Amino acid sequence: MAKKAILVLADGSVYEGHTFGAEVRGYGEVVFNTSMTGYQEILTDPSYAGQIVVLTYPLIGNYGINPDDIESKRIQVRGFVVREDCDKPSHWQSTGTLTEYLKKAGIPGIGGVDTRSITRRLRSVGVMMGTITSDETAEEALQRLKSMPRYDDVDFVKGVSTESPYLWNPPSQSDLAGKYHIVVVDGGLKYNILRILRGMDCKVTAVPCTASAEEILALKPDGIVLSPGPGDPALLDYMVKNVKELVGRKPIMGICLGHQLLGRAFGADTFKLKFGHRGANHPVRDLRTGRVYITAQNHGYAVDGDGLRDGMEVSQINLNDQTVEGLQHRELPIFSIQYHSEASPGPRDNVYLFRQFLEMVKGE
């Protein structure tokens, strides 16, 4: 029999369920994701560092775990909350169960909870800190939660970024050469960004978030990608400084956190959303063409377009809440998107943006 567990939110809300994964305490900002598939990609997405993720889809773990759907070097979430955790997966690629995967990584899960109720709570009140525990009362857990640091006060990027530069070259692709050399600044990248660029015949180098503009340019890149990542971009002035120094030197594409860094580099502020955008079905309109794209998203902060200057302008908006989803420079080869063109999980409709970036690189 599974052990009883509780999820306690900072406002005192308590949700009862059972443990799966590691029987340890988990603590972080509690957020929800509306994707119907892709739980392994979600678990390994560095943008979820410091967070406990609630999945709104009711059955999780049904297709098991496989080595092909990993998006970073480890599980990044601090806790996992589901309605029903499946311990008998059925899929030809499966090499293990979800609970085994979490247990090996030391990450707690709680199953059997009313995820609809939790999601409604977060949508009405906003995301908040929370903890998963199986060895405390709700009162004890709440007191401990009050003494822990807030999500917004921590720079999670340095914890998920690579420690040293590396060349992305999967074993199946032994040729290190490529038409273009793309340097990806790792603020919390998903491997699929590197896979896609490599598949487009690019040589791809990932560098730490702390790499200076001089160090990046010394690699002689043809273009630079600013990756997604976790946390509040207002804490990342050291990255914004480097972005400013790269502007005008090479073509730049920003994705999610990279988009926010570009926004701040061009004078805009960023702000926290009430409950963020996390899922695989967010509609975004391109203001130049009027076309609507269905996008994969995972972010809790947005760019305030009113402060943009020096030629940067809003190019795309979210149709659900009218927030900024894209930026484009009027003269320089620079653009950014708030959503995930690399998907994983989510629709692959927006992979074309990497081709658009490479056209910029080609035309430099």
C-alpha positions as a printed Julia matrix, in Angstrom:
364×3 Matrix{Float64}:
  0.0    0.0     0.0
  1.23   3.49   -0.87
  1.99   5.81    1.99
 -0.26   8.8     2.66
  1.1   12.15    1.48
 -0.12  15.74    1.42
  0.48  18.78   -0.76
  0.37  21.96    1.32
  0.13  25.36   -0.36
  1.33  28.65    1.1
 -2.24  29.85    1.59
 -2.94  26.89    3.89
 -4.75  24.72    1.32
 -4.15  21.0     1.86
 -4.59  18.19   -0.67
 -4.34  14.55    0.38
 -3.02  11.71   -1.75
 -0.39   8.98   -1.73
  3.35   8.91   -2.33
  5.0    7.69   -5.49
  8.57   8.22   -6.55
 10.93   9.1    -3.71
  9.46   9.32   -0.21
 11.14  12.63    0.58
  9.91  16.16    1.09
  9.6   18.4    -1.95
  9.42  22.19   -1.91
  8.95  24.79   -4.65
  6.6   27.07   -6.53
  3.48  25.12   -7.49
  2.43  25.5   -11.14
  0.18  23.56  -13.52
  0.68  22.28  -17.06
 -2.23  21.47  -19.4
 -0.41  19.19  -21.86
 -1.99  15.78  -22.44
  1.3   14.01  -23.19
  5.0   14.63  -22.68
  5.4   14.13  -18.94
  9.01  12.95  -19.31
  9.96  16.03  -21.32
  8.23  18.19  -18.7
 10.11  16.49  -15.87
 13.48  17.14  -17.56
 12.76  20.68  -18.78
 15.19  23.04  -16.96
 12.58  25.81  -17.08
 10.8   23.93  -14.26
 13.78  24.18  -11.9
 12.56  25.15   -8.44
  8.95  24.19   -9.16
  6.42  21.53   -8.23
  4.42  20.68  -11.36
  0.74  19.73  -11.34
 -0.46  17.97  -14.51
 -4.1   18.59  -15.41
 -4.37  15.48  -17.61
 -5.68  12.74  -15.27
 -3.62   9.64  -16.23
  0.15   9.99  -16.08
  2.84   7.33  -16.55
  0.8    5.15  -18.9
  3.49   4.95  -21.59
  6.39   4.62  -19.19
  9.86   6.14  -19.45
 12.3    5.88  -22.36
 15.81   7.26  -23.09
 14.72   9.25  -26.15
 12.44  11.77  -24.41
 15.0   13.27  -22.03
 15.48  17.02  -22.47
 18.35  17.66  -20.04
 20.88  15.83  -17.89
 18.48  15.22  -14.99
 14.95  15.61  -13.68
 14.53  19.32  -13.01
 11.22  19.58  -11.13
 11.17  19.49   -7.33
  7.93  17.57   -7.12
  5.26  15.99   -9.33
  1.5   16.06   -8.7
 -0.95  13.84  -10.62
 -4.49  12.5   -10.39
 -3.62   8.9   -11.25
 -0.09   7.51  -11.51
  0.14   4.42  -13.7
  2.54   1.73  -12.45
  1.92  -0.69  -15.35
  2.88   1.25  -18.5
  2.29  -0.1   -21.99
  4.58   1.13  -24.78
  7.17  -0.61  -26.94
  9.84   2.0   -26.05
  9.27   1.9   -22.3
 12.25   0.9   -20.15
 10.75   1.64  -16.74
  7.94   3.22  -14.76
  7.4    6.82  -13.78
  7.66   6.06  -10.07
 10.99   4.24  -10.59
 12.27   7.21  -12.59
 11.35   9.69   -9.86
 12.63   7.46   -7.09
 16.05   7.04   -8.72
 16.37  10.83   -9.0
 15.2   11.45   -5.43
 12.14  13.44   -6.55
  8.83  13.09   -4.67
  5.49  12.58   -6.34
  1.98  12.69   -4.96
 -0.84  10.83   -6.69
 -4.54  10.43   -6.08
 -5.1   14.15   -5.51
 -7.81  16.34   -7.03
 -5.68  18.11   -9.62
 -8.73  19.98  -10.95
 -9.22  21.59   -7.55
 -5.54  22.52   -7.29
 -5.58  24.03  -10.79
 -8.7   26.08  -10.04
 -7.03  27.33   -6.88
 -3.89  28.42   -8.72
 -5.91  30.05  -11.49
 -7.99  32.09   -9.04
 -5.33  32.97   -6.45
 -2.15  32.67   -8.53
  0.88  30.39   -8.33
  2.36  30.04   -4.85
  4.92  28.11   -2.9
  4.06  24.61   -1.73
  5.48  21.43   -0.28
  4.93  17.68   -0.65
  5.39  15.7     2.55
  4.53  12.32    4.02
  6.06  12.67    7.51
  4.54  15.92    8.81
  1.16  17.3     9.73
 -0.26  20.03    7.51
  0.48  22.58   10.25
  4.11  21.49   10.53
  4.55  21.57    6.76
  3.04  25.06    6.53
  5.36  26.4     9.22
  8.38  24.95    7.43
  7.15  26.4     4.14
  7.0   29.89    5.65
 10.69  29.74    6.53
 11.87  28.75    3.03
 13.04  31.25    0.35
 10.57  32.4    -2.29
 10.93  31.23   -5.88
 11.21  34.8    -7.17
 14.31  35.49   -5.06
 16.51  32.7    -6.47
 18.68  32.65   -9.61
 17.95  29.14  -10.88
 19.71  29.69  -14.22
 23.21  29.18  -12.8
 22.05  25.87  -11.33
 20.84  24.42  -14.63
 23.31  25.89  -17.12
 26.26  23.87  -18.39
 29.48  24.44  -16.43
 31.66  24.48  -19.54
 31.19  24.81  -23.32
 30.46  21.65  -25.3
 29.86  20.69  -28.89
 26.56  18.96  -29.6
 27.18  15.96  -31.76
 25.0   12.9   -31.21
 26.76   9.58  -31.92
 24.64   9.05  -35.02
 26.12  12.18  -36.58
 29.89  11.82  -36.6
 30.55  14.75  -38.92
 31.38  17.77  -36.75
 31.19  20.2   -39.64
 28.12  22.21  -40.56
 27.05  25.01  -42.86
 26.87  27.43  -39.96
 28.29  27.55  -36.44
 25.53  28.4   -33.95
 26.4   29.19  -30.34
 23.57  28.55  -27.87
 23.8   30.43  -24.58
 22.54  27.88  -22.06
 20.16  29.5   -19.6
 18.35  26.18  -19.23
 18.11  24.76  -22.72
 16.24  21.69  -23.83
 18.24  19.23  -25.93
 15.71  19.48  -28.73
 17.01  22.96  -29.58
 20.41  21.42  -30.22
 18.94  18.43  -32.07
 16.97  20.65  -34.45
 19.88  22.96  -35.24
 22.21  19.98  -35.75
 19.59  18.42  -38.01
 19.65  21.59  -40.1
 23.34  20.96  -40.78
 24.69  23.39  -38.2
 27.67  22.96  -35.95
 26.25  23.7   -32.49
 28.14  24.78  -29.39
 26.44  25.32  -26.02
 28.08  27.75  -23.6
 27.43  28.61  -19.92
 25.03  31.4   -18.98
 28.01  33.27  -17.53
 30.01  33.27  -20.78
 31.02  36.83  -21.68
 30.3   38.41  -25.04
 34.02  38.25  -25.81
 34.16  34.52  -25.02
 31.12  33.86  -27.22
 32.47  35.88  -30.14
 35.87  34.17  -29.8
 34.13  30.95  -30.89
 33.47  32.65  -34.25
 29.73  31.94  -34.37
 27.62  32.65  -37.43
 24.62  33.16  -35.16
 23.66  33.13  -31.48
 20.63  31.56  -29.79
 19.56  32.66  -26.3
 17.91  29.62  -24.74
 14.89  29.19  -22.49
 15.38  28.87  -18.75
 13.84  29.18  -15.28
 13.11  31.99  -12.88
 12.79  35.75  -12.86
 14.71  37.53  -15.66
 15.03  40.58  -13.4
 17.71  38.63  -11.49
 19.82  38.12  -14.61
 21.47  41.49  -15.22
 24.77  39.69  -15.91
 23.15  37.98  -18.89
 21.38  41.15  -20.06
 24.75  42.94  -20.06
 26.22  40.29  -22.36
 23.19  40.41  -24.65
 23.62  44.17  -25.04
 27.25  43.65  -26.03
 26.27  41.01  -28.62
 23.61  43.16  -30.3
 24.72  44.18  -33.77
 27.66  41.78  -33.76
 25.87  38.6   -34.9
 22.3   37.48  -35.74
 20.43  36.62  -32.53
 17.38  34.46  -31.81
 15.85  34.46  -28.32
 13.55  31.72  -27.03
 11.39  32.13  -23.88
 13.89  33.36  -21.25
 16.11  34.47  -24.15
 13.16  36.52  -25.43
 12.8   38.17  -22.02
 16.53  38.94  -21.86
 16.34  40.62  -25.28
 13.31  42.6   -24.14
 15.19  43.85  -21.08
 18.27  44.6   -23.2
 16.1   46.88  -25.35
 14.57  48.81  -22.47
 11.48  46.78  -21.56
 10.51  45.61  -18.11
  9.32  42.08  -17.36
  6.54  41.13  -14.95
  5.18  38.01  -13.31
  2.01  36.44  -14.69
 -0.7   35.35  -12.28
 -0.39  31.67  -13.16
  1.83  31.61  -16.24
  1.48  29.84  -19.57
  2.32  26.14  -19.39
  0.92  23.75  -21.97
  0.84  22.77  -25.62
 -2.14  24.66  -27.03
 -1.59  28.41  -26.61
 -2.74  30.54  -29.6
 -0.33  33.23  -30.79
 -0.99  35.77  -33.56
  1.72  37.14  -35.82
  0.95  40.87  -36.12
  2.58  41.16  -39.54
  0.69  38.35  -41.3
 -2.35  37.84  -39.07
 -1.65  34.12  -38.96
 -2.37  32.25  -35.72
  0.0   29.57  -34.46
 -0.7   26.96  -31.79
  2.32  26.94  -29.52
  4.0   25.07  -26.67
  4.68  27.33  -23.7
  6.3   27.22  -20.28
  6.9   30.55  -18.61
  5.77  32.56  -15.6
  7.04  35.99  -16.67
  6.29  38.23  -19.65
  7.75  41.27  -21.42
  6.04  44.66  -21.08
  6.22  45.92  -24.63
  5.62  49.58  -23.72
  9.25  50.16  -22.75
 10.87  48.82  -25.92
 13.27  51.18  -27.68
 16.15  51.35  -30.17
 14.3   49.67  -33.02
 12.82  46.68  -31.21
  9.07  46.15  -31.57
  6.37  43.63  -30.7
  5.76  41.12  -33.5
  3.41  38.56  -31.91
  0.79  38.48  -29.15
 -0.97  35.81  -27.09
 -4.66  35.61  -28.01
 -5.68  34.44  -24.53
 -4.38  37.43  -22.57
 -2.77  39.77  -25.15
  0.71  39.43  -23.63
  3.82  39.84  -25.79
  4.84  36.62  -27.56
  7.4   37.86  -30.06
  9.87  40.68  -30.75
 11.5   41.76  -34.0
 14.14  44.42  -34.62
 13.34  46.82  -37.45
 16.88  46.84  -38.84
 19.15  44.3   -37.14
 18.94  40.5   -37.62
 17.35  39.91  -34.21
 14.04  38.3   -33.26
 12.61  36.42  -30.31
  9.63  34.32  -29.26
  8.14  33.76  -25.82
  6.97  30.24  -26.69
  8.99  27.08  -27.48
  9.79  26.6   -31.16
 11.51  23.33  -30.21
  8.28  21.91  -28.68
  9.09  18.82  -26.54
  6.35  18.4   -25.61
  3.94  20.18  -27.9
  3.14  20.99  -31.52
  6.04  21.11  -33.98
  4.41  23.75  -36.15
  6.93  26.37  -35.07
 10.18  24.62  -36.01
 10.09  26.9   -39.07
 11.45  29.66  -36.83
 14.85  27.96  -36.71
 14.88  28.01  -40.53
 13.92  31.69  -40.41
 16.85  32.32  -38.07
 19.26  30.48  -40.38
 18.01  32.6   -43.29
 19.06  35.63  -41.22
 22.44  34.0   -40.61
 22.82  33.25  -44.32
 21.96  36.82  -45.3
 24.33  38.53  -42.87
